[in-house]
Amino acid sequence: MDRVPVTVLTGYLGAGKTTLLNRILTEEHGKRYAVVVNEFGEIGIDNDLVVETDEEVFEMNNGCICCTVRGDLIRILSGLMRRKGKFDAILIETTGLADPAPVAQTFFVDEDVQAKAKLDAVVTVVDARHIEQRLADSKEAREQIAFADVILLNKTDLADEADLARIEGRIRSINKAAEIHRTEQCGIDLAKVLDRGAFDLDRILEFEPSFLEVGHEHNHEDISSISFTDVEPLDEQLFNRWISQVLQTKGADILRSKGILSFKDQDDQFVFQGVHMLMDGDYRKPWAPDDPRISRLVFIGRNLDVPALQAGFEACRAF
Ligand SMILES: Nc1nc2c(ncn2[C@@H]2O[C@H](COP(=O)(O)OP(=O)(O)OP(=O)(O)O)[C@@H](O)[C@H]2O)c(=O)[nH]1
């Protein structure tokens, strides 16, 4: 029986995973995907940032895919397998904090999953601007590179040639086998990413002999997330001033911020994106007529000053 190929998209917070996922979902390739999105924040934002498609998107919030929600992943996969034939392949976008090992392990140690699905490749998106910093302070960033079959060295617009060459050297020292592609906005021929048949258990066992042993010790206790919602419209100028100031002063600790915001007198949703001190945002699409216009904002990082962030966010309300 043919097993359904599964591609795991990983990469640290803000590297460009959703950007890649959206490319895959919008390009004409004649394939149907089932998509599983996992995010770390309490409120689902990622799910709404995934382009609208005919594909089915399963959200896994409230935890990291590699830890507490792994049981959910197995349940989702088992459920999907019962509907085989409705899609050709599965894409899993992990949180930026995920250690890919236990996610990959799912495809080898859970019998039901193993019988029906096969891990095609781990695709890791790397943020050229921030990866060196991450390799210095995050074990997960390193694991994401070590486990990769395909690496997109993304955000090449934010690094120069010398940076890119140095980073490629760092990547090679962690993973000799992966294909590395330089990308901007994850622009790549998708044939280089999908249907690779690249995952190689022997290679993994070579550098992680305990890979198939069940039992996963992992915590993100120094990193937390806080999210805010507000039904009152926000003032765009106040928000921009506040968020710029927050990221300029606390951006070293705030690894990721993102939101879907309702600004006063605007019919479109504003999507805000921050990675450390870099931020951008734009109006995306109209609020649906019967959808409540609720602003949602999430911060993920270390030492988050929750009361100050909350007070600052509330002060952005428009009157
Ligand atoms: N300058 C620049 N920005 C990029 C590039 N690729 C993606 N971005 C931006 O980086 C931000 C984060 O991109 P996402 O695709 O949401 O990243 P992610 O890895 O899914 O983020 P999390 O799911 O929160 O971990 C967005 O504002 C993107 O528009 C790139 O090549 N260059």
The ligand as a Tripos MOL2 file, in Angstrom:
@<TRIPOS>MOLECULE
LIG
   32    34     1     0     0
SMALL
NO_CHARGES

@<TRIPOS>ATOM
      1 N1         13.1490   40.6890    4.6740 N.pl3     1 LIG1
      2 C1         12.6070   39.4680    4.5430 C.ar      1 LIG1
      3 N2         11.5340   39.1330    5.2660 N.ar      1 LIG1
      4 C2         11.0040   37.8930    5.1000 C.ar      1 LIG1
      5 C3         11.5540   36.9490    4.1840 C.ar      1 LIG1
      6 N3         10.8260   35.8140    4.2480 N.ar      1 LIG1
      7 C4          9.8600   36.0330    5.1700 C.ar      1 LIG1
      8 N4          9.9600   37.2950    5.6900 N.ar      1 LIG1
      9 C5          9.1250   37.9440    6.7150 C.3       1 LIG1
     10 O1          9.4500   37.4050    7.9950 O.3       1 LIG1
     11 C6          8.3090   37.4420    8.8410 C.3       1 LIG1
     12 C7          8.0660   36.0500    9.4180 C.3       1 LIG1
     13 O2          7.7020   35.1640    8.3550 O.3       1 LIG1
     14 P1          6.8230   33.8790    8.6240 P.3       1 LIG1
     15 O3          6.7170   33.1510    7.3430 O.co2     1 LIG1
     16 O4          5.5690   34.2480    9.3360 O.co2     1 LIG1
     17 O5          7.7730   33.1130    9.6300 O.3       1 LIG1
     18 P2          7.4650   31.7890   10.4720 P.3       1 LIG1
     19 O6          8.7110   31.0070   10.4900 O.co2     1 LIG1
     20 O7          6.2410   31.1240    9.9630 O.co2     1 LIG1
     21 O8          7.1660   32.4070   11.9050 O.3       1 LIG1
     22 P3          6.5890   31.6150   13.1960 P.3       1 LIG1
     23 O9          5.5420   30.6730   12.6810 O.co2     1 LIG1
     24 O10         6.0290   32.6750   14.0520 O.co2     1 LIG1
     25 O11         7.7280   30.9260   13.8100 O.co2     1 LIG1
     26 C8          7.1560   37.9430    7.9790 C.3       1 LIG1
     27 O12         7.0030   39.3250    8.2030 O.3       1 LIG1
     28 C9          7.6340   37.6670    6.5660 C.3       1 LIG1
     29 O13         7.0640   38.5330    5.6120 O.3       1 LIG1
     30 C10        12.6990   37.3450    3.4160 C.ar      1 LIG1
     31 O14        13.2600   36.6020    2.6010 O.2       1 LIG1
     32 N5         13.1820   38.6070    3.6430 N.ar      1 LIG1
@<TRIPOS>BOND
     1     1     2 1
     2     2     3 ar
     3     2    32 ar
     4     3     4 ar
     5     4     5 ar
     6     4     8 ar
     7     5     6 ar
     8     5    30 ar
     9     6     7 ar
    10     7     8 ar
    11     8     9 1
    12     9    10 1
    13     9    28 1
    14    10    11 1
    15    11    12 1
    16    11    26 1
    17    12    13 1
    18    13    14 1
    19    14    15 2
    20    14    16 1
    21    14    17 1
    22    17    18 1
    23    18    19 2
    24    18    20 1
    25    18    21 1
    26    21    22 1
    27    22    23 2
    28    22    24 1
    29    22    25 1
    30    26    27 1
    31    26    28 1
    32    28    29 1
    33    30    31 2
    34    30    32 ar
@<TRIPOS>SUBSTRUCTURE
     1 LIG1         1 GROUP 0 **** ****
